[in-house]
Amino acid sequence: MKSLRLLTLLILVITSTGIHSQKNIKIKLKINLIPIENRYGNLKNCSIKIYRNNVELQNFKLKGNKVKKIINNRGIYKFIFSKETYVSKHFIIDAIDIPENKNKHKLKAEITLFHDSKNDNVTFLKTEPISIAYYDYIKKEVRWDFEYYRGMVEKIIKAQIGN
C-alpha cells in the first residue's frame, strides 16, 4: 500500500513539473544604454520601469549603463527608459506566442537616448515603442522587428529635421 502511495505521489510530482516547465520560458535580455552625444560613452543613472501585461513589475534606477534581465513568464513586456533632460523611450517584448518546446532565447539591444529639445516634436515616443520583439516562426527564435525599428528611426529623424 505504501508503494502505491509513493508511486502516485511520484507521478503527480513528475506531471506537475512537466506542466509547469512547459508554461515557463527563458529570455535573456542584455541592454546597453548609450547617450547620443557620445556613441562610445555610458548613460548612467537612468530610471527603468518594467511592465508585464500593463502591470508594473519593477521600477528602479540604474547605476551603470547595462541592464541584464531574464524573462521567465509569458506575457507582453514593456521596458521604459528615462533620464532627466533626455527623451524617454520604450520597447515591447511579446512573449506570449513562444512555442512550448522553444523556451530559451537571447535578445540584445542598444538603446540610445537623446536630449529633449522643445523644438523637436517627438511626443509620439511616449505612446509608440522604439522597437518590438516577437517570436519568429520561420527562424524559430525571438527577434527584434527591424523593419518597425527602421521606420521609427526615420520618424525621429524627420521630427528633428523638420524644425
Summary of the structure (lengths in Angstrom):
residues: 163
radius of gyration: 20.4
end to end distance: 82.0
largest distance: 82.0
contacts: 418
relative contact order: 0.17
helix: 26%
strand: 39%
